[in-house]
C-alpha cells in the first residue's frame, strides 16, 4: 500500500515510524525542511521529497498518481485541505486524510459532507488529546484509558499497588472477587518485559497492567489492582492554549477548576470564554503562586503549555509541593520514559494519542479503531468480523481456532449491546466487533489479514 505523508512534524514523523515498520507499506514523506527529511531517511525505510505540500509538481514528484492514501499533517489547515483537493481533482487519490485544528472549519460539518472539500477524514489533535486527558481525570489512578465499540468497552492501564485485592494473588482469584464481571486482564508488563497473563500468573506490586472491561466494571476492576483513590474535585491546569482552554471548558461544570496562563492576552481570552473556571495570570513554575493557590489540596495538576520543559518542571514542582496527581504534556518520547511513574504520574504524548485515530483509517480490512499503548510499544485494535463463514478465517470459529500471529490475543467481543469477555471456547459470529491486543505492533498487518474475507 502506497502512503504519502505531508508534513514531517511530530505527528508526521510518528505516523511515518509506525507505517514504515509494516512490510506491506511503501511510505513517502514531503516537507520543506530538508534537514528533517535527511534525518528521517537515515532512521526509517521511507522515501522523502522536499517542497511545498500544496504544489502539484511536488505531489507529482512524491508519487501522488500511484498513492493509495494521502495523509496531510502539515502545520497549516489550509495547506492540508488544498493538498487533499489537488489529490482528488487531478489524481483521484482513493483516501484523503487531513489534520484540521481550527474550529472555524470543523464546526461547519457541511464543509466535509459529500466530499465538499475532498477530505474523507479530518483529525483534530487538540480535541483528541483533550478528550484523552478528560478520561484520565475521570478515572483517578489510570495511566491510560481508551474506548472501543462506541464506549461500550474500555481498556485501562494502571500500575499495581499495595492495597489492590489482586496484588500478590493469582489471576484466577479474580473470579472469586467478581464472579459475573465482564472484565479480564489483557496484558502485563513487568520491568519492561511482557508477561503473558494466565490463571497462574501472580500480580506483583509495580506491575503495569492493562485490563479490558465493560464500562460499568471499570472502577471495580481498578480496585482489584490498586487501592481505590478518592474522586477528583479540584483541578489546576497550567497553560491556556487550545488544549488547556478546551479541557477547562469540559471540566468546569463538574470540578473546581483553576487555569494558570503566563501571557496576559491569552489569560484575558480564557477568562472571557470560561464560565466557572478561575483564571490566573502568572507562571506555573512560580513556587509562591502555587503555594498561594493551595497546591497541596489539589487533586490533579495538568501542565499543558506549549513548552514541554516548562510542563515537566512545573509538574515536578507541583508534586513536590503536595499535589496528589500530576500530568505533563510531553512531545519527546525519551522525556516520557524518564519521568513517568517517577517524578510525574502521567506523561501525555500528543503523537501517541493522535496516531491511534490516524491508524484506524489507514489500516487495511475492517479495522475501525486503533490505540497505541505504552508509547507505541503495543497496540490494541477493534475490527469487524464479516462473513459468510465459509469465506472467513474468523466467523463461526472459536477463539482458540483463530490463527493469530504470536503476541496477538483476542481480549473481548462486542455483539450488539452485549460485551463478551473472550475465552478459548467463545464462538465468534458475523458482525462481531473483536478487540485484539498486540504486544508487537509490527504484526498488525498479519492480524488484519486474518480478519479479511477471502
C-alpha positions as a LaTeX table, in Angstrom:
\begin{tabular}{lrrr}
\hline
Residue & $x$ (\AA) & $y$ (\AA) & $z$ (\AA) \\
\hline
Unk1 & 0.00 & 0.00 & 0.00 \\
Unk2 & 1.44 & 3.37 & $-1.02$ \\
Unk3 & 1.10 & 6.04 & 1.70 \\
Unk4 & 2.03 & 9.70 & 1.14 \\
Unk5 & 2.55 & 11.75 & 4.32 \\
Unk6 & 2.62 & 15.54 & 4.02 \\
Unk7 & 4.46 & 17.22 & 6.89 \\
Unk8 & 7.37 & 15.88 & 8.94 \\
Unk9 & 6.39 & 17.43 & 12.26 \\
Unk10 & 5.92 & 15.41 & 15.44 \\
Unk11 & 2.71 & 13.72 & 14.27 \\
Unk12 & 4.02 & 13.19 & 10.72 \\
Unk13 & 7.23 & 11.58 & 11.98 \\
Unk14 & 5.30 & 9.34 & 14.36 \\
Unk15 & 2.96 & 8.26 & 11.55 \\
Unk16 & 5.95 & 7.52 & 9.31 \\
Unk17 & 7.58 & 5.46 & 12.07 \\
Unk18 & 4.50 & 3.29 & 12.64 \\
Unk19 & 3.57 & 2.81 & 8.99 \\
Unk20 & 7.07 & 2.17 & 7.67 \\
Unk21 & 7.53 & $-0.73$ & 10.12 \\
Unk22 & 4.84 & $-2.69$ & 8.30 \\
Unk23 & 6.37 & $-4.57$ & 5.32 \\
Unk24 & 3.32 & $-4.05$ & 3.11 \\
Unk25 & 3.57 & $-0.24$ & 3.24 \\
Unk26 & 5.55 & 1.99 & 0.87 \\
Unk27 & 5.86 & 5.36 & 2.65 \\
Unk28 & 6.86 & 8.73 & 1.19 \\
Unk29 & 7.16 & 11.97 & 3.21 \\
Unk30 & 7.01 & 15.56 & 1.92 \\
Unk31 & 8.28 & 18.55 & 3.90 \\
Unk32 & 10.02 & 21.86 & 3.29 \\
Unk33 & 12.75 & 21.14 & 5.88 \\
Unk34 & 15.49 & 19.16 & 4.13 \\
Unk35 & 17.46 & 18.57 & 7.36 \\
Unk36 & 14.48 & 16.84 & 8.98 \\
Unk37 & 13.93 & 14.74 & 5.85 \\
Unk38 & 17.59 & 13.62 & 5.80 \\
Unk39 & 17.34 & 12.57 & 9.43 \\
Unk40 & 14.16 & 10.60 & 8.72 \\
Unk41 & 15.71 & 8.85 & 5.74 \\
Unk42 & 18.68 & 7.80 & 7.88 \\
Unk43 & 16.44 & 6.29 & 10.56 \\
Unk44 & 13.43 & 4.94 & 8.65 \\
Unk45 & 12.79 & 2.95 & 5.49 \\
Unk46 & 10.97 & 5.82 & 3.75 \\
Unk47 & 11.33 & 7.98 & 0.64 \\
Unk48 & 11.45 & 11.76 & 1.10 \\
Unk49 & 10.67 & 14.72 & $-1.17$ \\
Unk50 & 11.49 & 18.35 & $-0.30$ \\
Unk51 & 8.97 & 21.01 & $-1.26$ \\
Unk52 & 5.60 & 22.59 & $-0.56$ \\
Unk53 & 2.90 & 20.01 & 0.15 \\
Unk54 & 0.25 & 22.01 & $-1.74$ \\
Unk55 & 2.16 & 22.30 & $-5.04$ \\
Unk56 & 1.01 & 19.84 & $-7.74$ \\
Unk57 & 4.56 & 19.45 & $-9.05$ \\
Unk58 & 5.82 & 18.40 & $-5.61$ \\
Unk59 & 2.94 & 15.95 & $-5.15$ \\
Unk60 & 3.68 & 14.56 & $-8.61$ \\
Unk61 & 7.34 & 14.04 & $-7.70$ \\
Unk62 & 6.23 & 12.28 & $-4.50$ \\
Unk63 & 4.17 & 9.77 & $-6.49$ \\
Unk64 & 0.66 & 11.03 & $-5.85$ \\
Unk65 & $-0.60$ & 9.35 & $-9.03$ \\
Unk66 & 0.06 & 5.89 & $-7.53$ \\
Unk67 & $-0.79$ & 6.77 & $-3.90$ \\
Unk68 & $-3.49$ & 4.79 & $-2.10$ \\
Unk69 & $-3.74$ & 7.02 & 0.99 \\
Unk70 & $-2.80$ & 10.69 & 1.36 \\
Unk71 & $-2.21$ & 11.86 & 4.96 \\
Unk72 & $-1.89$ & 15.66 & 5.15 \\
Unk73 & $-0.33$ & 16.56 & 8.53 \\
Unk74 & 1.37 & 19.91 & 7.93 \\
Unk75 & 1.01 & 22.71 & 10.47 \\
Unk76 & $-1.35$ & 24.59 & 8.13 \\
Unk77 & $-5.02$ & 23.59 & 7.89 \\
Unk78 & $-5.27$ & 25.39 & 4.56 \\
Unk79 & $-2.30$ & 23.57 & 3.03 \\
Unk80 & $-3.74$ & 20.24 & 4.16 \\
Unk81 & $-7.14$ & 20.95 & 2.62 \\
Unk82 & $-5.66$ & 22.25 & $-0.64$ \\
Unk83 & $-3.43$ & 19.18 & $-0.93$ \\
Unk84 & $-6.44$ & 16.89 & $-0.50$ \\
Unk85 & $-8.37$ & 18.84 & $-3.14$ \\
Unk86 & $-5.50$ & 18.59 & $-5.62$ \\
Unk87 & $-5.10$ & 14.86 & $-4.93$ \\
Unk88 & $-8.82$ & 14.31 & $-5.56$ \\
Unk89 & $-9.22$ & 16.57 & $-8.59$ \\
Unk90 & $-6.06$ & 15.73 & $-10.51$ \\
Unk91 & $-5.22$ & 12.21 & $-9.38$ \\
Unk92 & $-8.38$ & 10.67 & $-7.86$ \\
Unk93 & $-6.46$ & 9.51 & $-4.79$ \\
Unk94 & $-8.76$ & 6.94 & $-3.11$ \\
Unk95 & $-8.39$ & 8.06 & 0.54 \\
Unk96 & $-7.52$ & 11.56 & 1.78 \\
Unk97 & $-6.94$ & 12.35 & 5.46 \\
Unk98 & $-6.20$ & 15.85 & 6.79 \\
Unk99 & $-5.22$ & 17.35 & 10.11 \\
Unk100 & $-7.55$ & 20.30 & 10.71 \\
Unk101 & $-7.32$ & 22.14 & 14.01 \\
Unk102 & $-9.30$ & 25.36 & 13.58 \\
Unk103 & $-12.82$ & 25.09 & 14.97 \\
Unk104 & $-13.88$ & 27.66 & 12.34 \\
Unk105 & $-13.64$ & 24.78 & 9.86 \\
Unk106 & $-14.60$ & 21.74 & 11.92 \\
Unk107 & $-17.72$ & 23.34 & 13.41 \\
Unk108 & $-19.24$ & 23.52 & 9.92 \\
Unk109 & $-19.99$ & 19.89 & 9.12 \\
Unk110 & $-21.34$ & 20.75 & 5.65 \\
Unk111 & $-17.80$ & 21.60 & 4.58 \\
Unk112 & $-16.88$ & 17.90 & 4.84 \\
Unk113 & $-20.20$ & 16.39 & 3.77 \\
Unk114 & $-20.31$ & 14.57 & 0.43 \\
Unk115 & $-16.64$ & 15.35 & $-0.21$ \\
Unk116 & $-17.22$ & 19.10 & $-0.48$ \\
Unk117 & $-13.60$ & 19.79 & 0.49 \\
Unk118 & $-12.29$ & 16.47 & $-0.85$ \\
Unk119 & $-11.33$ & 15.44 & 2.71 \\
Unk120 & $-12.51$ & 11.94 & 3.61 \\
Unk121 & $-11.41$ & 12.11 & 7.25 \\
Unk122 & $-10.29$ & 15.07 & 9.36 \\
Unk123 & $-8.32$ & 14.76 & 12.59 \\
Unk124 & $-8.04$ & 17.41 & 15.29 \\
Unk125 & $-5.10$ & 16.56 & 17.60 \\
Unk126 & $-6.06$ & 19.10 & 20.27 \\
Unk127 & $-9.56$ & 17.66 & 20.54 \\
Unk128 & $-8.27$ & 14.09 & 20.76 \\
Unk129 & $-5.72$ & 14.99 & 23.46 \\
Unk130 & $-8.32$ & 16.94 & 25.44 \\
Unk131 & $-10.78$ & 14.03 & 25.47 \\
Unk132 & $-7.94$ & 11.67 & 26.44 \\
Unk133 & $-6.94$ & 13.80 & 29.45 \\
Unk134 & $-10.58$ & 14.12 & 30.48 \\
Unk135 & $-10.87$ & 10.30 & 30.64 \\
Unk136 & $-7.74$ & 10.11 & 32.80 \\
Unk137 & $-9.15$ & 12.66 & 35.25 \\
Unk138 & $-12.47$ & 10.80 & 35.43 \\
Unk139 & $-10.55$ & 7.60 & 36.33 \\
Unk140 & $-8.06$ & 8.50 & 39.11 \\
Unk141 & $-5.02$ & 6.22 & 39.14 \\
Unk142 & $-5.18$ & 5.25 & 35.45 \\
Unk143 & $-2.13$ & 5.62 & 33.20 \\
Unk144 & $-4.15$ & 5.19 & 30.00 \\
Unk145 & $-7.88$ & 4.89 & 29.22 \\
Unk146 & $-9.07$ & 4.11 & 25.68 \\
Unk147 & $-12.52$ & 3.36 & 24.26 \\
Unk148 & $-13.79$ & 0.65 & 21.91 \\
Unk149 & $-17.19$ & $-0.04$ & 20.35 \\
Unk150 & $-18.51$ & 3.49 & 20.90 \\
Unk151 & $-17.53$ & 3.41 & 24.56 \\
Unk152 & $-19.17$ & 0.10 & 25.46 \\
Unk153 & $-15.72$ & $-1.34$ & 26.30 \\
Unk154 & $-12.66$ & 0.35 & 27.78 \\
Unk155 & $-9.05$ & $-0.70$ & 28.02 \\
Unk156 & $-7.39$ & 0.73 & 31.12 \\
Unk157 & $-3.71$ & 0.72 & 32.02 \\
Unk158 & $-2.55$ & 1.24 & 35.60 \\
Unk159 & 0.23 & 0.26 & 37.98 \\
Unk160 & $-0.46$ & $-2.43$ & 40.59 \\
Unk161 & $-0.01$ & $-1.08$ & 44.10 \\
Unk162 & $-0.29$ & $-2.48$ & 47.59 \\
Unk163 & $-3.91$ & $-2.41$ & 48.70 \\
Unk164 & $-5.27$ & $-3.89$ & 45.48 \\
Unk165 & $-7.09$ & $-7.18$ & 46.08 \\
Unk166 & $-5.22$ & $-8.98$ & 43.27 \\
Unk167 & $-1.73$ & $-7.89$ & 44.29 \\
Unk168 & 0.14 & $-10.97$ & 45.47 \\
Unk169 & $-2.64$ & $-13.24$ & 44.18 \\
Unk170 & $-3.04$ & $-15.44$ & 41.11 \\
Unk171 & $-5.22$ & $-14.03$ & 38.34 \\
Unk172 & $-7.63$ & $-16.94$ & 38.71 \\
Unk173 & $-8.79$ & $-15.44$ & 42.03 \\
Unk174 & $-10.43$ & $-12.59$ & 40.10 \\
Unk175 & $-13.40$ & $-14.91$ & 39.53 \\
Unk176 & $-13.84$ & $-15.22$ & 43.29 \\
Unk177 & $-13.92$ & $-11.45$ & 43.76 \\
Unk178 & $-16.00$ & $-10.62$ & 40.67 \\
Unk179 & $-17.77$ & $-13.84$ & 39.57 \\
Unk180 & $-20.02$ & $-12.21$ & 36.98 \\
Unk181 & $-17.76$ & $-9.38$ & 35.84 \\
Unk182 & $-17.36$ & $-8.61$ & 32.16 \\
Unk183 & $-13.64$ & $-7.95$ & 32.57 \\
Unk184 & $-10.22$ & $-9.57$ & 32.18 \\
Unk185 & $-6.51$ & $-8.81$ & 32.45 \\
Unk186 & $-5.34$ & $-8.39$ & 28.84 \\
Unk187 & $-1.61$ & $-7.68$ & 29.26 \\
Unk188 & 1.06 & $-7.28$ & 31.94 \\
Unk189 & 4.43 & $-5.54$ & 31.74 \\
Unk190 & 6.99 & $-6.23$ & 34.48 \\
Unk191 & 10.37 & $-4.45$ & 34.47 \\
Unk192 & 9.80 & $-3.56$ & 30.82 \\
Unk193 & 9.09 & $-7.18$ & 29.78 \\
Unk194 & 5.77 & $-8.62$ & 28.65 \\
Unk195 & 4.23 & $-11.25$ & 30.92 \\
Unk196 & 1.58 & $-13.43$ & 29.30 \\
Unk197 & $-1.40$ & $-13.39$ & 31.70 \\
Unk198 & $-2.62$ & $-16.87$ & 32.67 \\
Unk199 & $-4.65$ & $-18.14$ & 35.59 \\
Unk200 & $-1.44$ & $-18.96$ & 37.47 \\
Unk201 & 0.18 & $-15.55$ & 36.93 \\
Unk202 & 0.77 & $-13.76$ & 40.24 \\
Unk203 & 0.27 & $-9.99$ & 40.20 \\
Unk204 & 3.26 & $-8.20$ & 41.73 \\
Unk205 & 3.42 & $-4.70$ & 43.13 \\
Unk206 & 4.74 & $-2.37$ & 40.43 \\
Unk207 & 3.36 & $-4.39$ & 37.50 \\
Unk208 & 1.92 & $-2.30$ & 34.68 \\
Unk209 & $-1.43$ & $-3.94$ & 33.99 \\
Unk210 & $-3.89$ & $-3.41$ & 31.15 \\
Unk211 & $-7.39$ & $-4.74$ & 31.65 \\
Unk212 & $-10.42$ & $-4.64$ & 29.39 \\
Unk213 & $-13.92$ & $-4.32$ & 30.79 \\
Unk214 & $-17.44$ & $-3.12$ & 30.13 \\
Unk215 & $-17.75$ & 0.49 & 31.32 \\
Unk216 & $-19.82$ & $-0.43$ & 34.38 \\
Unk217 & $-17.00$ & $-2.59$ & 35.75 \\
Unk218 & $-14.09$ & $-0.16$ & 35.33 \\
Unk219 & $-14.00$ & 1.17 & 38.90 \\
Unk220 & $-14.36$ & $-2.28$ & 40.46 \\
Unk221 & $-11.51$ & $-3.63$ & 38.34 \\
Unk222 & $-9.29$ & $-0.71$ & 39.29 \\
Unk223 & $-9.93$ & $-1.55$ & 42.94 \\
Unk224 & $-8.65$ & $-5.08$ & 42.28 \\
Unk225 & $-5.27$ & $-3.74$ & 41.17 \\
Unk226 & $-4.70$ & $-0.78$ & 43.49 \\
Unk227 & $-6.36$ & 0.91 & 46.44 \\
Unk228 & $-9.34$ & 2.94 & 45.27 \\
Unk229 & $-8.48$ & 6.63 & 45.10 \\
Unk230 & $-10.66$ & 9.48 & 46.26 \\
Unk231 & $-12.66$ & 11.09 & 43.44 \\
Unk232 & $-11.23$ & 14.22 & 41.85 \\
Unk233 & $-12.68$ & 17.54 & 42.98 \\
Unk234 & $-10.04$ & 20.21 & 42.37 \\
Unk235 & $-8.03$ & 20.59 & 39.14 \\
Unk236 & $-5.32$ & 23.08 & 38.20 \\
Unk237 & $-4.44$ & 23.48 & 34.51 \\
Unk238 & $-1.18$ & 25.15 & 33.52 \\
Unk239 & $-1.47$ & 26.68 & 30.06 \\
Unk240 & $-4.36$ & 28.48 & 28.39 \\
Unk241 & $-3.64$ & 27.34 & 24.86 \\
Unk242 & $-6.01$ & 25.28 & 22.71 \\
Unk243 & $-5.76$ & 22.14 & 24.84 \\
Unk244 & $-5.84$ & 23.89 & 28.22 \\
Unk245 & $-8.82$ & 26.02 & 27.23 \\
Unk246 & $-10.74$ & 23.05 & 25.80 \\
Unk247 & $-10.05$ & 20.95 & 28.90 \\
Unk248 & $-11.14$ & 23.68 & 31.29 \\
Unk249 & $-14.40$ & 24.10 & 29.36 \\
Unk250 & $-15.06$ & 20.35 & 29.60 \\
Unk251 & $-14.24$ & 20.07 & 33.32 \\
Unk252 & $-15.62$ & 23.29 & 34.83 \\
Unk253 & $-19.19$ & 22.01 & 35.13 \\
Unk254 & $-18.13$ & 19.03 & 37.24 \\
Unk255 & $-14.95$ & 20.10 & 39.07 \\
Unk256 & $-13.42$ & 23.15 & 40.74 \\
Unk257 & $-11.01$ & 24.32 & 38.03 \\
Unk258 & $-8.22$ & 26.90 & 38.07 \\
Unk259 & $-6.26$ & 27.80 & 34.93 \\
Unk260 & $-2.82$ & 29.47 & 35.06 \\
Unk261 & $-1.70$ & 31.32 & 31.92 \\
Unk262 & 1.51 & 33.33 & 31.63 \\
Unk263 & 0.51 & 35.52 & 28.66 \\
Unk264 & $-1.82$ & 38.38 & 29.74 \\
Unk265 & $-3.66$ & 38.47 & 26.42 \\
Unk266 & $-4.24$ & 34.73 & 26.43 \\
Unk267 & $-5.35$ & 34.84 & 30.08 \\
Unk268 & $-7.91$ & 37.54 & 29.24 \\
Unk269 & $-9.30$ & 35.45 & 26.36 \\
Unk270 & $-9.59$ & 32.41 & 28.67 \\
Unk271 & $-11.43$ & 34.40 & 31.35 \\
Unk272 & $-13.92$ & 35.64 & 28.74 \\
Unk273 & $-14.61$ & 32.19 & 27.30 \\
Unk274 & $-14.81$ & 30.19 & 30.52 \\
Unk275 & $-17.78$ & 30.45 & 32.88 \\
Unk276 & $-16.87$ & 28.68 & 36.13 \\
Unk277 & $-13.08$ & 28.49 & 35.90 \\
Unk278 & $-10.82$ & 30.78 & 37.94 \\
Unk279 & $-8.21$ & 32.16 & 35.51 \\
Unk280 & $-4.90$ & 33.30 & 36.99 \\
Unk281 & $-2.34$ & 35.32 & 35.03 \\
Unk282 & 1.06 & 34.03 & 36.13 \\
Unk283 & 3.81 & 31.44 & 35.74 \\
Unk284 & 3.01 & 27.84 & 36.73 \\
Unk285 & 6.71 & 27.45 & 37.64 \\
Unk286 & 6.35 & 30.17 & 40.30 \\
Unk287 & 6.54 & 28.37 & 43.64 \\
Unk288 & 4.98 & 31.27 & 45.56 \\
Unk289 & 1.99 & 31.34 & 43.20 \\
Unk290 & 1.36 & 27.61 & 43.58 \\
Unk291 & 1.61 & 27.81 & 47.37 \\
Unk292 & $-0.74$ & 30.81 & 47.40 \\
Unk293 & $-3.28$ & 28.78 & 45.39 \\
Unk294 & $-3.09$ & 25.88 & 47.88 \\
Unk295 & $-1.46$ & 23.41 & 45.54 \\
Unk296 & $-1.23$ & 20.89 & 48.39 \\
Unk297 & $-5.04$ & 20.50 & 48.30 \\
Unk298 & $-5.21$ & 19.97 & 44.51 \\
Unk299 & $-6.24$ & 16.54 & 43.23 \\
Unk300 & $-4.86$ & 16.91 & 39.67 \\
Unk301 & $-2.27$ & 19.31 & 38.28 \\
Unk302 & $-2.12$ & 19.16 & 34.45 \\
Unk303 & 0.76 & 21.01 & 32.75 \\
Unk304 & $-0.37$ & 21.66 & 29.16 \\
Unk305 & 1.69 & 24.61 & 27.90 \\
Unk306 & 3.48 & 24.71 & 24.53 \\
Unk307 & 6.84 & 24.15 & 26.23 \\
Unk308 & 7.49 & 20.57 & 27.32 \\
Unk309 & 10.39 & 21.70 & 29.53 \\
Unk310 & 8.05 & 24.09 & 31.36 \\
Unk311 & 5.47 & 21.29 & 31.65 \\
Unk312 & 7.96 & 18.87 & 33.17 \\
Unk313 & 9.38 & 21.42 & 35.63 \\
Unk314 & 6.01 & 22.81 & 36.76 \\
Unk315 & 4.59 & 19.30 & 37.22 \\
Unk316 & 7.62 & 18.25 & 39.29 \\
Unk317 & 7.27 & 21.41 & 41.38 \\
Unk318 & 3.54 & 20.79 & 41.92 \\
Unk319 & 4.31 & 17.23 & 43.03 \\
Unk320 & 6.96 & 18.43 & 45.50 \\
Unk321 & 4.52 & 20.99 & 46.91 \\
Unk322 & 1.85 & 18.34 & 47.56 \\
Unk323 & $-0.40$ & 17.94 & 44.50 \\
Unk324 & $-1.95$ & 14.47 & 44.64 \\
Unk325 & $-1.50$ & 13.64 & 40.96 \\
Unk326 & 0.47 & 15.47 & 38.27 \\
Unk327 & 0.35 & 15.18 & 34.47 \\
Unk328 & 2.57 & 16.76 & 31.82 \\
Unk329 & 2.18 & 17.16 & 28.06 \\
Unk330 & 5.46 & 15.99 & 26.51 \\
Unk331 & 6.45 & 15.54 & 22.86 \\
Unk332 & 9.83 & 13.83 & 23.24 \\
Unk333 & 9.37 & 10.08 & 23.94 \\
Unk334 & 12.62 & 9.99 & 25.93 \\
Unk335 & 11.20 & 12.53 & 28.39 \\
Unk336 & 8.18 & 10.31 & 28.96 \\
Unk337 & 10.27 & 7.22 & 29.66 \\
Unk338 & 12.44 & 9.13 & 32.13 \\
Unk339 & 9.67 & 10.89 & 34.02 \\
Unk340 & 6.59 & 8.66 & 34.10 \\
Unk341 & 5.92 & 6.98 & 37.44 \\
Unk342 & 8.92 & 8.70 & 38.99 \\
Unk343 & 8.53 & 12.46 & 39.23 \\
Unk344 & 5.35 & 12.62 & 37.13 \\
Unk345 & 2.33 & 10.31 & 37.35 \\
Unk346 & 1.20 & 10.51 & 33.71 \\
Unk347 & 3.16 & 11.76 & 30.71 \\
Unk348 & 0.80 & 12.63 & 27.84 \\
Unk349 & 2.16 & 12.24 & 24.32 \\
Unk350 & 0.09 & 14.09 & 21.69 \\
Unk351 & 1.60 & 11.92 & 18.95 \\
Unk352 & 0.62 & 8.67 & 20.68 \\
Unk353 & $-2.95$ & 9.87 & 21.21 \\
Unk354 & $-3.31$ & 11.17 & 17.65 \\
Unk355 & $-1.67$ & 8.25 & 15.88 \\
Unk356 & $-4.33$ & 5.81 & 17.07 \\
Unk357 & $-7.09$ & 7.78 & 15.35 \\
Unk358 & $-4.97$ & 8.09 & 12.24 \\
Unk359 & $-4.03$ & 4.42 & 12.02 \\
Unk360 & $-7.66$ & 3.36 & 12.24 \\
Unk361 & $-8.22$ & 4.99 & 8.84 \\
Unk362 & $-5.00$ & 3.69 & 7.30 \\
Unk363 & $-5.17$ & 0.02 & 8.31 \\
Unk364 & $-6.44$ & $-2.46$ & 5.77 \\
Unk365 & $-9.50$ & $-4.61$ & 6.32 \\
Unk366 & $-12.29$ & $-3.61$ & 8.67 \\
Unk367 & $-10.18$ & $-2.15$ & 11.47 \\
Unk368 & $-12.40$ & 0.56 & 12.94 \\
Unk369 & $-10.30$ & 1.69 & 15.89 \\
Unk370 & $-6.63$ & 1.53 & 16.86 \\
Unk371 & $-4.96$ & 2.65 & 20.08 \\
Unk372 & $-1.22$ & 2.88 & 20.61 \\
Unk373 & $-0.19$ & 1.70 & 24.08 \\
Unk374 & 2.90 & 2.29 & 26.22 \\
Unk375 & 4.37 & 4.97 & 23.96 \\
Unk376 & 3.95 & 2.83 & 20.84 \\
Unk377 & 5.38 & $-0.45$ & 22.17 \\
Unk378 & 1.99 & $-2.20$ & 21.87 \\
Unk379 & $-1.37$ & $-1.73$ & 20.16 \\
Unk380 & $-4.98$ & $-2.59$ & 20.73 \\
Unk381 & $-7.35$ & $-2.65$ & 17.79 \\
Unk382 & $-11.04$ & $-3.18$ & 17.12 \\
Unk383 & $-12.02$ & $-4.99$ & 13.94 \\
Unk384 & $-15.34$ & $-6.16$ & 12.49 \\
Unk385 & $-15.91$ & $-9.80$ & 11.51 \\
Unk386 & $-17.53$ & $-10.32$ & 8.12 \\
Unk387 & $-18.87$ & $-13.49$ & 6.57 \\
Unk388 & $-20.04$ & $-15.75$ & 5.19 \\
Unk389 & $-18.34$ & $-18.28$ & 7.45 \\
Unk390 & $-17.06$ & $-20.38$ & 4.53 \\
Unk391 & $-15.04$ & $-17.40$ & 3.26 \\
Unk392 & $-13.86$ & $-16.15$ & 6.66 \\
Unk393 & $-10.98$ & $-17.29$ & 8.85 \\
Unk394 & $-12.82$ & $-15.98$ & 11.92 \\
Unk395 & $-16.63$ & $-16.17$ & 11.64 \\
Unk396 & $-18.10$ & $-19.36$ & 13.06 \\
Unk397 & $-14.86$ & $-20.34$ & 14.81 \\
Unk398 & $-13.91$ & $-20.42$ & 18.46 \\
Unk399 & $-11.26$ & $-18.04$ & 19.78 \\
Unk400 & $-8.66$ & $-20.83$ & 20.02 \\
Unk401 & $-9.29$ & $-21.78$ & 16.36 \\
Unk402 & $-8.41$ & $-18.30$ & 15.06 \\
Unk403 & $-4.82$ & $-18.40$ & 13.78 \\
Unk404 & $-3.46$ & $-15.10$ & 15.10 \\
Unk405 & 0.27 & $-14.34$ & 14.94 \\
Unk406 & 2.39 & $-14.77$ & 18.05 \\
Unk407 & 1.91 & $-11.94$ & 20.52 \\
Unk408 & $-1.69$ & $-11.25$ & 19.46 \\
Unk409 & $-4.71$ & $-12.27$ & 21.53 \\
Unk410 & $-8.47$ & $-11.69$ & 21.42 \\
Unk411 & $-9.48$ & $-9.90$ & 24.61 \\
Unk412 & $-13.18$ & $-9.17$ & 24.14 \\
Unk413 & $-16.08$ & $-9.30$ & 21.70 \\
Unk414 & $-18.91$ & $-6.80$ & 21.35 \\
Unk415 & $-22.10$ & $-8.24$ & 19.86 \\
Unk416 & $-24.72$ & $-5.55$ & 19.51 \\
Unk417 & $-25.09$ & $-4.15$ & 23.03 \\
Unk418 & $-23.56$ & $-7.25$ & 24.65 \\
Unk419 & $-19.95$ & $-7.29$ & 25.88 \\
Unk420 & $-18.39$ & $-10.78$ & 25.89 \\
Unk421 & $-15.03$ & $-11.44$ & 27.54 \\
Unk422 & $-13.24$ & $-13.86$ & 25.23 \\
Unk423 & $-12.41$ & $-17.41$ & 26.38 \\
Unk424 & $-10.83$ & $-20.21$ & 24.37 \\
Unk425 & $-14.23$ & $-21.75$ & 23.53 \\
Unk426 & $-16.09$ & $-18.50$ & 22.75 \\
Unk427 & $-17.61$ & $-18.70$ & 19.26 \\
Unk428 & $-17.15$ & $-15.60$ & 17.08 \\
Unk429 & $-20.10$ & $-14.61$ & 14.89 \\
Unk430 & $-20.53$ & $-12.44$ & 11.81 \\
Unk431 & $-20.62$ & $-8.67$ & 12.51 \\
Unk432 & $-18.99$ & $-9.10$ & 15.93 \\
Unk433 & $-16.60$ & $-6.34$ & 16.94 \\
Unk434 & $-13.43$ & $-8.07$ & 18.16 \\
Unk435 & $-10.84$ & $-6.30$ & 20.34 \\
Unk436 & $-7.33$ & $-7.66$ & 19.79 \\
Unk437 & $-4.27$ & $-6.98$ & 21.98 \\
Unk438 & $-0.98$ & $-6.89$ & 20.09 \\
Unk439 & 2.31 & $-6.64$ & 22.01 \\
Unk440 & 4.28 & $-6.38$ & 18.75 \\
Unk441 & 2.81 & $-3.62$ & 16.53 \\
Unk442 & 4.80 & $-4.92$ & 13.56 \\
Unk443 & 2.38 & $-7.87$ & 13.40 \\
Unk444 & $-0.68$ & $-5.65$ & 12.85 \\
Unk445 & $-0.73$ & $-6.32$ & 9.09 \\
Unk446 & $-0.78$ & $-10.08$ & 9.76 \\
Unk447 & $-3.70$ & $-9.61$ & 12.19 \\
Unk448 & $-5.64$ & $-7.54$ & 9.64 \\
Unk449 & $-5.17$ & $-10.29$ & 7.03 \\
Unk450 & $-6.71$ & $-12.86$ & 9.37 \\
Unk451 & $-9.92$ & $-10.82$ & 9.54 \\
Unk452 & $-10.17$ & $-10.20$ & 5.80 \\
Unk453 & $-12.75$ & $-12.21$ & 3.86 \\
Unk454 & $-11.17$ & $-14.34$ & 1.15 \\
\hline
\end{tabular}
